């Protein structure tokens, strides 16, 4: 809202302080400047501190201009003033806010940049902090006002994230292996993109090279550990197979030979009835020992796995689990693909055996099923049961102590072979364990063994 004042003469403007800036400490300087401008026939536009009738002060914007008659002769001067206290207040708040932002911006320990979108749609570099100056050895100042497309020509992800944060207002993140064009040095950077105002995005970059290098070392150590674990499992299996072979070739054959000899003595006509009775008892004990030796041999290293392959071994395993734990286990083969090599068969068979033993011991299931299928290029195995189930989301939780390590070990063995382990289970809903493994064509098991 403005007020008009008419009738000032040039002498009044020169000789006394008009009411338009009656509370201004610099009234005298303003008056001189005003007089100089308007005496030349020009209009003066300015601001001053005014006083109301009640004694309160306010900022006003005023315009003093000459009034001319029809001949163009100045006959008086007028002033129009408006209360701009609210605007000045808002400007002061904004100024303090900008000062706070600037100080905070400079205090950021990592390189930080502000990208601003102009009215024509171009996004330009408008600010950078001291950390950015240091990392670029001062060269960043030459790029003030540079367009984002030119600045990040080789890193479109940066451009996309900046514009996405600007348009959507949602904080963005990215990790980039970045080569500084200023120094030629390549570093891993984590960038955070935050919209700070309309058409403004703050980008903070943090050097995470050491973390990435540590992660790479950790991954390498994990890979080595998987390799060592798998190799230890295979070494253990070879030793089991050797022991099983010796049991079969030596103890088993000796027991079988003893059984034949006892059977022959039992049929000897010269032996009395008492002796034949003792021989029959010994023969039965030998038969039990032979059966126990065979069971031990199969438990140590089932020969069927090497002689007939994984399918036959899983059929035998299903029967074995049913005998031991009285849980019916159905085996279904839908696989028509090539067979696995010995080492991969061994690891896969052991994982499935551990899963079925868990079902027999802990699941309280009335039935279980193993499904073998081939979904090129993967071999897929499902181990299902209708038992009590468990919370699958907690299996690999750091604090999980019940059963977590067993599943972790299985997963690591399969990961080493390029496979995976997926667990689907809920309390009271049974469980489904899905194993996938890349299937390499390596020829038949027999051919690999004899080569």
C-alpha positions in Angstrom: 0.0 0.0 0.0 1.5 3.3 -1.0 1.1 7.0 0.0 1.5 9.9 -2.4 3.1 13.2 -1.5 2.9 16.1 -3.8 4.1 19.7 -3.8 7.7 19.3 -2.9 9.8 22.1 -4.3 13.5 21.7 -5.3 14.4 23.8 -2.3 12.4 21.6 0.0 14.2 18.6 -1.3 17.5 20.3 -0.8 16.9 22.2 2.4 15.1 19.9 4.7 14.5 16.2 5.3 11.2 15.1 3.8 8.9 12.8 5.7 9.6 10.0 3.3 12.8 9.1 5.2 12.1 10.8 8.5 13.7 8.0 10.7 16.7 7.2 8.4 20.1 7.6 10.1 21.6 8.4 6.7 18.9 10.9 5.8 21.4 13.6 5.0 23.4 11.5 2.5 20.2 10.2 0.9 18.9 13.8 0.7 22.0 14.9 -1.2 21.9 12.0 -3.6 18.2 12.4 -4.1 18.6 16.1 -4.8 21.4 15.5 -7.3 19.4 13.1 -9.3 16.0 14.8 -9.3 17.5 18.2 -10.0 18.8 16.8 -13.3 15.2 15.9 -14.2 15.6 12.2 -13.4 13.6 9.9 -11.1 15.1 8.7 -7.9 14.3 5.2 -6.5 15.4 4.1 -3.1 14.7 2.7 0.4 14.7 4.2 3.8 13.7 3.8 7.4 10.5 5.6 8.3 8.7 6.5 11.4 5.0 6.1 12.0 2.8 8.5 14.0 2.9 6.1 16.9 6.7 6.2 16.9 7.3 2.8 15.4 9.6 2.4 12.5 9.3 0.6 9.2 11.2 0.2 6.0 9.7 1.8 2.9 10.5 1.9 -0.8 10.0 5.3 -2.3 10.1 6.9 -5.7 10.7 10.6 -6.2 10.1 12.0 -9.6 9.6 15.5 -11.2 6.2 16.6 -12.3 6.1 18.5 -15.6 3.5 20.8 -17.1 2.3 20.6 -20.7 5.4 22.5 -21.8 7.7 20.0 -20.1 8.6 22.4 -17.3 9.1 20.9 -13.8 6.7 22.6 -11.4 6.8 20.2 -8.5 8.1 16.8 -7.2 6.1 13.8 -6.0 7.0 10.8 -3.9 5.3 7.4 -3.8 6.2 5.1 -0.9 5.3 1.5 0.1 5.8 -0.4 3.3 8.4 -3.1 2.5 9.1 -4.2 6.1 7.8 -7.8 5.4 9.9 -8.0 2.3 13.0 -6.7 4.1 12.3 -9.2 6.9 12.0 -12.1 4.4 15.2 -10.9 2.6 17.0 -10.9 5.9 15.8 -14.4 6.8 16.9 -15.6 3.4 20.2 -13.9 3.7 20.9 -15.5 7.1 19.7 -18.8 5.7 22.0 -18.5 2.7 24.9 -17.5 5.1 24.1 -20.6 7.2 24.0 -22.8 4.1 27.3 -21.3 2.8 29.1 -21.8 6.1 27.7 -25.4 6.4 28.6 -26.0 2.8 32.2 -24.9 3.4 32.4 -27.0 6.5 31.6 -30.3 4.7 34.8 -32.3 4.9 34.3 -34.0 1.5 34.2 -32.4 -1.9 30.7 -30.9 -2.4 29.1 -29.2 -5.4 25.8 -27.3 -6.0 24.2 -27.8 -9.4 21.5 -25.3 -10.5 19.0 -25.4 -13.3 18.4 -22.2 -15.1 15.2 -21.0 -16.7 16.3 -22.3 -20.1 16.6 -25.8 -18.5 20.4 -26.1 -18.6 22.0 -27.4 -15.3 25.2 -25.6 -14.3 27.8 -25.9 -11.6 27.0 -22.9 -9.3 29.0 -23.7 -6.2 31.9 -25.8 -4.8 33.5 -26.0 -1.4 37.1 -25.9 -0.2 37.4 -29.6 -0.2 36.5 -29.6 -3.9 39.2 -27.0 -4.5 41.8 -29.2 -2.7 40.9 -32.4 -4.5 41.1 -30.7 -7.9 44.1 -28.6 -7.0 42.1 -25.5 -7.6 41.1 -26.3 -11.1 37.5 -26.6 -10.3 37.1 -22.8 -10.3 37.6 -22.9 -14.1 34.5 -25.0 -14.4 32.1 -22.7 -12.5 29.1 -22.4 -14.8 29.9 -25.5 -16.8 26.9 -27.6 -18.0 26.4 -30.9 -16.3 26.4 -32.7 -19.7 29.9 -31.5 -20.5 31.3 -31.9 -17.0 30.1 -35.5 -16.7 30.3 -36.5 -20.4 31.8 -39.9 -19.5 29.7 -40.5 -16.5 26.0 -40.4 -17.5 25.0 -41.9 -14.2 26.0 -38.6 -12.4 23.8 -36.6 -14.8 20.8 -38.9 -14.3 21.1 -38.8 -10.5 21.4 -35.0 -10.4 18.3 -34.5 -12.6 16.4 -37.2 -10.8 17.0 -35.6 -7.5 16.1 -32.2 -8.9 12.8 -33.4 -10.5 11.6 -35.9 -7.9 13.1 -34.3 -4.8 14.1 -37.8 -3.5 17.6 -38.3 -2.2 19.8 -40.4 -4.5 23.0 -42.5 -4.1 25.6 -44.0 -6.4 29.0 -45.5 -6.3 31.3 -44.8 -9.3 34.9 -45.6 -10.2 35.7 -42.1 -11.2 38.7 -40.6 -13.0 39.4 -37.0 -12.1 39.9 -35.0 -15.3 41.9 -32.5 -13.2 44.5 -34.9 -11.9 44.1 -38.0 -13.9 43.7 -40.1 -10.7 41.1 -42.8 -10.5 39.2 -43.3 -7.3 36.0 -45.0 -6.1 33.5 -42.4 -5.1 30.2 -42.5 -3.2 27.9 -39.7 -4.3 24.9 -38.4 -2.4 22.4 -36.2 -4.2 20.2 -33.9 -2.1 17.7 -31.3 -3.4 18.3 -28.2 -1.2 16.0 -25.7 -3.0 13.9 -25.4 -6.1 16.2 -26.2 -9.1 19.2 -26.8 -6.8 20.9 -30.1 -6.0 23.8 -30.6 -3.5 26.2 -33.4 -4.5 28.6 -34.7 -1.9 31.3 -37.1 -3.0 33.1 -39.3 -0.6 36.3 -41.3 -1.4 35.6 -44.9 -0.6 38.6 -46.4 -2.4 40.0 -47.9 0.7 36.7 -49.5 1.6 36.3 -50.9 -1.9 39.8 -52.3 -1.7 39.1 -53.9 1.7 35.9 -55.3 0.3 37.8 -56.8 -2.7 40.3 -58.4 -0.4 37.5 -59.7 1.8 35.8 -61.2 -1.3 39.1 -62.7 -2.4 39.6 -64.3 1.1 36.0 -65.6 1.1 36.6 -67.1 -2.3 39.8 -68.7 -1.1 38.0 -70.0 2.0 35.2 -71.5 -0.2 37.9 -73.1 -2.4 39.7 -74.5 0.6 36.4 -75.7 2.2 35.4 -77.4 -1.0 38.8 -79.0 -1.4 38.8 -80.2 2.1 35.4 -81.8 1.5 36.7 -83.5 -1.6 39.8 -84.7 0.2 37.6 -86.0 3.0 35.4 -87.8 0.4 38.5 -89.3 -1.3 39.6 -90.6 2.1 36.2 -91.9 2.9 36.2 -93.7 -0.5 39.6 -95.2 0.2 38.6 -96.4 3.6 35.3 -97.8 2.2 37.2 -99.5 -0.6 39.6 -101.1 1.9 36.7 -102.2 4.1 35.1 -103.8 1.1 38.2 -105.4 -0.4 39.8 -106.6 2.9 37.4 -106.9 5.8 34.3 -107.5 3.7 35.9 -110.2 1.6 37.5 -111.8 4.7 34.1 -111.9 6.4 32.5 -113.4 3.3 35.2 -116.0 3.1 34.8 -116.9 6.8 31.0 -117.2 6.2 31.7 -119.7 3.3 34.1 -121.8 5.4 31.7 -121.9 8.3 28.9 -122.9 6.0 31.1 -125.7 4.7 32.0 -126.9 8.2 28.3 -126.8 9.1 27.6 -129.3 6.3 30.5 -131.6 7.3 28.9 -135.0 8.1 31.6 -135.7 10.6 30.5 -132.8 12.8 28.1 -133.6 15.6 24.8 -131.7 16.2 26.3 -129.5 18.9 29.1 -128.5 16.6 26.7 -127.7 13.7 24.6 -125.6 16.1 27.7 -123.5 17.0 28.7 -123.2 13.4 25.2 -121.9 12.5 25.4 -119.3 15.3 28.8 -118.2 14.0 27.4 -118.0 10.4 24.6 -115.8 11.5 27.0 -113.5 13.3 29.1 -113.3 10.2 26.1 -112.4 8.1 25.2 -109.6 10.5 28.8 -108.4 10.4 28.8 -108.4 6.6 25.6 -106.5 6.6 27.0 -103.9 9.0 30.2 -103.6 7.0 28.1 -103.0 3.8 26.0 -100.3 5.6 29.2 -98.7 6.9 30.8 -98.7 3.5 27.7 -97.1 1.9 27.5 -94.5 4.7 31.2 -93.6 4.3 31.1 -93.3 0.5 28.3 -94.9 -1.4 29.8 -96.7 -4.4 26.6 -96.3 -6.3 27.4 -92.5 -6.7 30.6 -93.3 -8.7 29.3 -96.4 -10.5 25.8 -95.3 -11.5 25.7 -91.6 -11.0 23.8 -89.0 -9.0 20.2 -90.2 -9.9 20.8 -93.7 -8.7 22.6 -92.4 -5.6 19.7 -90.2 -4.7 17.2 -93.1 -5.1 19.4 -95.1 -2.7 19.6 -92.1 -0.3 15.8 -91.8 -0.3 15.5 -95.4 0.7 18.3 -95.1 3.3 16.7 -92.1 5.0 13.3 -93.8 5.1 15.0 -96.9 6.8 16.9 -94.8 9.3 14.3 -92.2 10.3 11.0 -93.8 9.2 10.1 -90.8 7.1 8.8 -91.8 3.6 11.0 -90.1 1.0 9.9 -90.0 -2.7 12.5 -89.3 -5.4 11.4 -87.9 -8.8 13.8 -87.3 -11.6 12.9 -85.0 -14.4 16.4 -84.4 -15.6 17.4 -85.2 -19.1 20.6 -83.3 -19.2 24.3 -84.4 -19.1 25.8 -85.7 -15.9 28.0 -83.8 -13.5 31.7 -84.5 -13.0 32.6 -86.5 -9.9 33.6 -83.6 -7.7 30.4 -81.6 -8.3 28.3 -84.8 -7.8 30.0 -85.4 -4.5 29.3 -81.9 -3.1 25.8 -81.9 -4.4 25.1 -85.4 -2.9 26.5 -84.4 0.5 24.3 -81.2 0.6 21.2 -83.2 -0.2 22.1 -85.9 2.3 22.5 -83.2 5.0 19.1 -81.7 4.1 17.4 -85.1 4.3 19.1 -85.9 7.6 17.7 -82.6 9.0 14.3 -83.6 7.8 14.6 -87.0 9.5 15.9 -85.6 12.8 14.2 -82.2 13.2 11.3 -81.6 10.8 8.8 -84.0 12.4 7.6 -84.6 8.8 5.2 -87.3 7.7 6.8 -87.3 4.2 9.5 -85.7 2.1 10.2 -85.5 -1.6 13.4 -84.9 -3.7 12.8 -83.6 -7.2 15.7 -83.5 -9.7 15.1 -81.4 -12.9 17.2 -79.9 -15.6 16.4 -76.3 -16.6 19.1 -75.4 -19.1 21.8 -74.5 -18.2 21.1 -75.4 -14.5 20.5 -78.5 -12.6 17.7 -77.9 -10.1 17.0 -80.0 -7.0 14.1 -79.4 -4.6 14.0 -81.0 -1.2 10.4 -80.6 0.2 8.8 -81.8 3.5 5.5 -81.3 5.3 7.1 -80.8 8.7 7.0 -78.1 11.4 8.9 -75.6 9.2 10.8 -72.6 10.5 11.3 -68.9 9.9 13.4 -68.8 6.7 14.2 -65.1 7.1 16.2 -65.8 10.2 18.3 -68.7 8.9 21.2 -66.6 7.9 20.7 -63.9 10.5 24.0 -63.1 12.4 22.5 -64.0 15.8 20.8 -67.2 14.6 22.4 -70.2 16.3 20.0 -73.0 15.5 20.7 -74.6 12.2 22.1 -71.4 10.6 25.7 -72.7 10.3 24.6 -75.8 8.5 22.6 -73.9 5.8 25.5 -71.3 5.6 28.0 -74.1 4.9 25.7 -75.6 2.3 25.2 -72.3 0.6 29.0 -71.5 0.6 29.7 -74.9 -1.1 27.2 -74.3 -3.8 28.3 -70.7 -4.3 31.8 -71.9 -4.9 30.5 -74.1 -7.7 28.5 -71.2 -9.2 25.2 -72.4 -7.7 22.8 -71.2 -5.1 20.6 -72.3 -2.2 17.1 -70.9 -1.7 15.0 -71.5 1.4 11.2 -71.3 1.5 9.7 -72.1 4.9 7.3 -70.8 7.6 6.5 -72.2 11.0 3.9 -74.9 10.7 4.0 -74.8 6.8 6.8 -77.3 6.1 9.8 -76.3 4.0 11.2 -76.2 0.5 14.9 -76.0 -0.2 15.9 -75.3 -3.8 19.4 -76.0 -5.0 20.6 -74.8 -8.4 23.9 -75.7 -10.0 25.4 -74.9 -13.4 25.6 -78.2 -15.4 28.8 -78.6 -17.3 29.1 -81.3 -19.9 32.1 -83.3 -18.9 31.2 -86.8 -20.2 30.0 -89.7 -18.2 31.0 -90.4 -14.7 32.6 -93.7 -15.7 34.6 -92.1 -18.5 35.9 -89.4 -16.1 36.9 -91.9 -13.5 38.8 -94.1 -16.0 40.5 -91.3 -17.8 
